[in-house]
């Protein structure tokens, strides 16, 4: 976890990219960062990777069911659980987790594991510099909590169309703004986090595009893919910065030059894997419904759609189960 010191920017100005305030050296010459931690990047990485993968699978599920039933596909800001007991499929599990998990994050930043509450204002009226990062992280968590609350309000009552997506995009915008002003340290550290910032702002823009094109599967796929990519890059950053890999030594320019190529490779395999996942799920759903699920269905060509709403989730599961039973009886 960083602690808000500015030694990095000063050192970069005098040492051409070497940051002796942010990087230390062991007796064997290996490097270590004086701020941040391996787990501090792995944990958010796993969170965003799982969240993005869930969105991708759940969205493909909604899309393929719409195709199978000749109904119009429309992406959602969050998705119901589409397996397990009926009661689980009917509760807003994702919004609840979006409120609960970041709340524990705030407790961890400001209270749990610390000797005392992480005070923001000192007795002299100035900010406590060592605690500012904790409050910045808490502000990011609060943005996602707010998005979850809006989702719950929309579930139990009514909100304007796309308001939930609007607050979701705001959450990523807040994350990007906080991170862009967090850039410091040697060139390679700035590089890995700058890539993360660009990717987060791309997620923000993709959600805005989705709000206007919710029936477009390609546009709707950008949010889960970019969220999953963010998680993967958090994890990759942990291995770049905190494993003392000589290939990514802060004093070695080759590592800094290689970082964008590593990111692009992650981008390519994730996009390819997403397309393969859709094709595999199409085969599975074709078997479930006893007919070939076509991407270019007759309903799509004629424009004759029936809207697939939330109340149809259980009916869709029931119809697919009945179809499989009939196939087994033949």
C-alpha positions as CSV (number, residue, x, y, z in Angstrom):
1,X,0.0,0.0,0.0
2,X,1.4,3.4,-1.0
3,X,1.7,6.2,1.6
4,X,1.6,9.3,-0.5
5,X,5.2,10.3,-0.6
6,X,6.5,12.3,-3.5
7,X,10.1,11.0,-3.6
8,X,9.4,9.2,-6.8
9,X,8.6,12.3,-8.9
10,X,11.7,14.1,-7.5
11,X,14.0,11.2,-8.3
12,X,12.7,10.8,-11.8
13,X,13.5,14.4,-12.4
14,X,17.1,14.0,-11.4
15,X,18.0,10.4,-12.2
16,X,16.4,9.9,-15.6
17,X,13.8,7.4,-14.4
18,X,15.6,5.9,-11.4
19,X,13.6,6.3,-8.3
20,X,15.7,5.5,-5.2
21,X,12.9,6.8,-2.9
22,X,10.5,4.1,-4.1
23,X,12.9,1.2,-4.7
24,X,15.3,-0.4,-2.3
25,X,18.1,-2.9,-2.9
26,X,18.9,-6.1,-1.0
27,X,22.5,-7.3,-0.4
28,X,22.3,-9.6,-3.4
29,X,21.4,-6.6,-5.7
30,X,17.7,-7.7,-6.1
31,X,15.2,-4.9,-5.8
32,X,12.1,-4.3,-3.8
33,X,9.5,-1.5,-3.6
34,X,9.2,0.5,-0.4
35,X,5.5,0.9,-0.9
36,X,2.7,-1.3,-2.1
37,X,2.4,-5.1,-1.6
38,X,1.9,-8.2,-3.6
39,X,-1.4,-9.1,-2.0
40,X,-2.5,-5.5,-2.4
41,X,-2.6,-6.1,-6.2
42,X,-3.6,-9.7,-6.2
43,X,-6.8,-9.2,-4.1
44,X,-8.4,-6.5,-6.3
45,X,-7.2,-8.4,-9.4
46,X,-9.1,-11.5,-8.3
47,X,-12.1,-9.5,-7.5
48,X,-12.3,-7.7,-10.9
49,X,-11.4,-10.9,-12.8
50,X,-14.2,-12.9,-11.1
51,X,-16.7,-10.0,-11.6
52,X,-15.8,-9.6,-15.3
53,X,-16.1,-13.4,-15.9
54,X,-19.4,-13.5,-14.1
55,X,-20.8,-10.7,-16.3
56,X,-19.5,-12.4,-19.4
57,X,-21.1,-15.8,-18.7
58,X,-24.3,-14.3,-17.4
59,X,-24.7,-12.0,-20.3
60,X,-24.0,-14.8,-22.8
61,X,-26.7,-16.8,-21.0
62,X,-29.2,-14.0,-21.4
63,X,-28.2,-13.5,-25.0
64,X,-28.5,-17.1,-26.0
65,X,-31.8,-17.6,-24.2
66,X,-33.2,-14.6,-26.1
67,X,-32.1,-16.1,-29.4
68,X,-33.5,-19.5,-28.5
69,X,-36.9,-18.0,-27.7
70,X,-36.9,-15.4,-30.5
71,X,-36.9,-12.6,-28.0
72,X,-35.0,-9.3,-28.0
73,X,-31.7,-9.3,-26.2
74,X,-31.0,-6.4,-23.8
75,X,-28.0,-6.2,-21.6
76,X,-28.4,-5.6,-17.9
77,X,-26.3,-3.5,-15.4
78,X,-26.3,-6.6,-13.2
79,X,-27.4,-10.2,-13.7
80,X,-29.5,-12.7,-11.8
81,X,-28.0,-16.0,-10.9
82,X,-29.2,-18.4,-13.6
83,X,-28.5,-21.7,-11.9
84,X,-29.3,-23.3,-8.5
85,X,-32.5,-23.1,-6.5
86,X,-35.3,-20.7,-7.6
87,X,-35.0,-18.5,-4.5
88,X,-31.3,-17.9,-5.4
89,X,-32.3,-16.9,-9.0
90,X,-34.8,-14.4,-7.7
91,X,-32.8,-12.3,-5.3
92,X,-30.5,-9.4,-6.3
93,X,-27.3,-11.2,-5.2
94,X,-24.9,-9.2,-7.3
95,X,-26.1,-5.8,-6.0
96,X,-26.0,-7.1,-2.4
97,X,-22.4,-8.3,-2.9
98,X,-21.5,-4.9,-4.5
99,X,-22.6,-3.2,-1.3
100,X,-21.3,-5.8,1.3
101,X,-17.8,-6.5,-0.1
102,X,-16.7,-2.9,-0.6
103,X,-18.0,-2.1,2.9
104,X,-15.5,-4.6,4.3
105,X,-12.9,-3.0,2.1
106,X,-13.6,0.4,3.8
107,X,-13.4,-1.2,7.2
108,X,-10.1,-2.8,6.3
109,X,-8.7,0.5,5.0
110,X,-9.8,2.7,7.9
111,X,-10.1,0.5,11.0
112,X,-9.5,-3.3,10.9
113,X,-5.9,-4.3,11.2
114,X,-4.7,-0.9,12.4
115,X,-3.7,0.3,15.8
116,X,-6.3,3.0,15.7
117,X,-8.9,4.6,13.4
118,X,-7.1,6.1,10.3
119,X,-7.8,9.7,11.1
120,X,-7.9,12.1,8.1
121,X,-7.5,15.4,9.9
122,X,-4.7,15.9,12.5
123,X,-5.0,18.0,15.6
124,X,-3.2,20.9,13.8
125,X,-6.0,21.0,11.2
126,X,-3.8,19.5,8.4
127,X,-4.3,16.2,6.6
128,X,-2.5,13.1,8.0
129,X,-0.4,12.4,4.9
130,X,0.2,8.7,5.8
131,X,-3.6,8.1,5.9
132,X,-4.6,9.8,2.7
133,X,-4.2,6.7,0.5
134,X,-6.5,4.8,2.8
135,X,-9.2,7.4,2.4
136,X,-8.7,7.5,-1.4
137,X,-9.2,3.7,-1.5
138,X,-12.3,4.1,0.7
139,X,-13.7,6.7,-1.7
140,X,-13.3,4.2,-4.5
141,X,-15.1,1.5,-2.5
142,X,-17.9,4.0,-1.7
143,X,-18.5,4.7,-5.4
144,X,-19.1,1.0,-6.0
145,X,-21.3,0.8,-2.9
146,X,-23.4,3.7,-4.3
147,X,-23.8,1.8,-7.5
148,X,-25.0,-1.3,-5.6
149,X,-27.5,0.8,-3.7
150,X,-28.9,2.2,-6.9
151,X,-29.2,-1.3,-8.2
152,X,-31.2,-2.4,-5.1
153,X,-33.5,0.7,-5.4
154,X,-34.1,-0.3,-9.0
155,X,-34.9,-3.9,-8.0
156,X,-37.4,-3.0,-5.2
157,X,-39.0,0.0,-7.0
158,X,-38.4,1.8,-10.2
159,X,-35.6,4.0,-11.5
160,X,-35.2,5.8,-14.9
161,X,-33.9,3.6,-17.7
162,X,-30.1,3.2,-17.7
163,X,-29.7,5.0,-14.3
164,X,-28.1,1.8,-12.9
165,X,-25.6,1.8,-15.8
166,X,-24.9,5.4,-15.3
167,X,-23.9,4.9,-11.7
168,X,-21.9,1.9,-12.6
169,X,-20.0,3.9,-15.1
170,X,-19.5,6.6,-12.5
171,X,-17.9,4.0,-10.2
172,X,-15.2,3.2,-12.8
173,X,-14.7,6.9,-13.5
174,X,-14.0,7.5,-9.8
175,X,-11.6,4.6,-9.8
176,X,-9.8,6.0,-12.8
177,X,-9.6,9.5,-11.5
178,X,-8.2,8.4,-8.1
179,X,-5.6,6.2,-9.8
180,X,-4.4,8.7,-12.4
181,X,-3.4,11.1,-9.7
182,X,-1.7,8.1,-7.9
183,X,1.0,7.7,-10.6
184,X,4.5,7.9,-9.2
185,X,7.7,6.0,-8.9
186,X,10.2,4.6,-11.4
187,X,9.2,4.4,-15.1
188,X,8.1,0.8,-15.1
189,X,5.8,1.4,-12.1
190,X,4.2,4.4,-13.8
191,X,3.9,2.4,-17.0
192,X,1.9,-0.5,-15.5
193,X,-0.4,1.8,-13.6
194,X,-0.9,4.1,-16.6
195,X,-2.0,1.1,-18.6
196,X,-4.4,0.3,-15.8
197,X,-5.8,3.9,-15.9
198,X,-6.3,3.8,-19.6
199,X,-8.1,0.5,-19.4
200,X,-10.4,1.7,-16.6
201,X,-11.4,4.8,-18.6
202,X,-12.1,2.5,-21.5
203,X,-14.4,0.6,-19.3
204,X,-16.2,3.8,-18.3
205,X,-16.7,4.7,-21.9
206,X,-17.8,1.2,-22.8
207,X,-20.6,1.4,-20.2
208,X,-21.8,4.7,-21.6
209,X,-21.9,3.1,-25.1
210,X,-23.7,0.1,-23.7
211,X,-26.4,2.4,-22.3
212,X,-27.3,3.5,-25.8
213,X,-26.8,0.1,-27.5
214,X,-28.1,-2.5,-25.0
215,X,-29.2,-4.9,-27.7
216,X,-25.8,-5.1,-29.4
217,X,-23.9,-8.1,-28.1
218,X,-20.5,-6.8,-29.2
219,X,-21.0,-3.4,-27.4
220,X,-22.4,-5.2,-24.3
221,X,-19.4,-7.5,-24.3
222,X,-16.9,-4.7,-23.8
223,X,-17.8,-4.1,-20.2
224,X,-17.2,-7.7,-18.9
225,X,-14.2,-8.2,-21.1
226,X,-12.5,-4.9,-20.0
227,X,-13.4,-5.7,-16.3
228,X,-11.8,-9.1,-16.6
229,X,-8.8,-7.6,-18.3
230,X,-8.5,-5.1,-15.4
231,X,-8.4,-8.0,-13.0
232,X,-5.8,-9.9,-15.0
233,X,-3.6,-6.7,-15.2
234,X,-3.8,-6.1,-11.5
235,X,-2.4,-9.7,-11.0
236,X,0.2,-9.2,-13.7
237,X,1.3,-5.9,-12.0
238,X,1.8,-7.8,-8.8
239,X,4.2,-10.2,-10.5
240,X,6.0,-7.4,-12.3
241,X,6.6,-5.3,-9.3
242,X,6.9,-7.6,-6.3
243,X,8.7,-10.8,-7.3
244,X,12.1,-9.2,-7.9
245,X,12.1,-10.5,-11.5
246,X,15.4,-9.1,-13.1
247,X,13.5,-8.7,-16.4
248,X,11.5,-6.0,-14.7
249,X,14.2,-4.3,-12.7
250,X,13.3,-0.6,-12.3
251,X,16.8,0.4,-13.6
252,X,16.4,-1.8,-16.7
253,X,14.7,0.0,-19.6
254,X,14.0,-3.2,-21.5
255,X,11.4,-4.2,-18.9
256,X,9.6,-0.9,-19.2
257,X,9.5,-1.3,-23.0
258,X,8.1,-4.9,-22.7
259,X,5.2,-4.0,-20.4
260,X,2.8,-2.7,-23.2
261,X,3.5,-5.8,-25.2
262,X,2.5,-8.0,-22.3
263,X,-0.7,-6.1,-21.8
264,X,-1.6,-6.4,-25.5
265,X,-1.0,-10.2,-25.3
266,X,-3.5,-10.4,-22.4
267,X,-6.0,-8.3,-24.4
268,X,-5.7,-10.6,-27.4
269,X,-6.1,-13.9,-25.5
270,X,-9.0,-12.6,-23.4
271,X,-10.9,-11.4,-26.5
272,X,-10.3,-14.7,-28.3
273,X,-11.3,-16.8,-25.2
274,X,-14.5,-14.7,-24.9
275,X,-15.5,-15.5,-28.5
276,X,-14.7,-19.2,-28.0
277,X,-16.7,-19.2,-24.7
278,X,-19.7,-17.8,-26.7
279,X,-19.4,-20.5,-29.3
280,X,-19.2,-23.3,-26.7
281,X,-22.2,-22.0,-24.8
282,X,-24.2,-21.8,-28.1
283,X,-23.5,-25.5,-28.6
284,X,-24.6,-26.3,-25.0
285,X,-27.8,-24.2,-25.3
286,X,-28.7,-25.7,-28.7
287,X,-28.6,-29.1,-26.9
288,X,-30.7,-27.8,-24.0
289,X,-33.4,-26.4,-26.3
290,X,-33.3,-29.2,-28.8
291,X,-32.7,-27.0,-31.8
292,X,-29.9,-25.0,-33.3
293,X,-29.5,-21.6,-31.7
294,X,-28.8,-19.2,-34.6
295,X,-27.0,-15.9,-34.1
296,X,-28.9,-14.5,-37.1
297,X,-32.4,-15.7,-36.2
298,X,-35.5,-15.1,-38.2
299,X,-36.7,-12.8,-35.5
300,X,-33.6,-10.7,-35.9
301,X,-34.1,-10.5,-39.7
302,X,-37.8,-9.5,-39.5
303,X,-37.5,-7.3,-36.4
304,X,-40.2,-9.3,-34.7
305,X,-39.1,-9.5,-31.1
306,X,-40.6,-10.3,-27.8
307,X,-38.9,-8.6,-24.9
308,X,-37.2,-11.0,-22.4
309,X,-37.9,-9.5,-19.0
310,X,-36.8,-10.5,-15.5
311,X,-40.0,-12.5,-14.8
312,X,-39.2,-14.9,-17.6
313,X,-36.0,-16.2,-16.1
314,X,-37.6,-19.1,-14.2
315,X,-39.9,-19.8,-17.1
316,X,-36.9,-20.1,-19.4
317,X,-35.2,-22.5,-17.1
318,X,-38.4,-24.6,-16.8
319,X,-38.9,-24.8,-20.5
320,X,-35.3,-25.9,-21.1
321,X,-35.6,-28.5,-18.5
322,X,-38.9,-29.8,-19.9
323,X,-37.3,-30.0,-23.4
324,X,-34.4,-32.1,-22.1
325,X,-36.9,-34.5,-20.4
326,X,-38.8,-34.9,-23.6
327,X,-35.6,-35.6,-25.5
328,X,-34.7,-38.3,-23.0
329,X,-38.1,-40.0,-23.3
330,X,-37.8,-40.5,-27.0
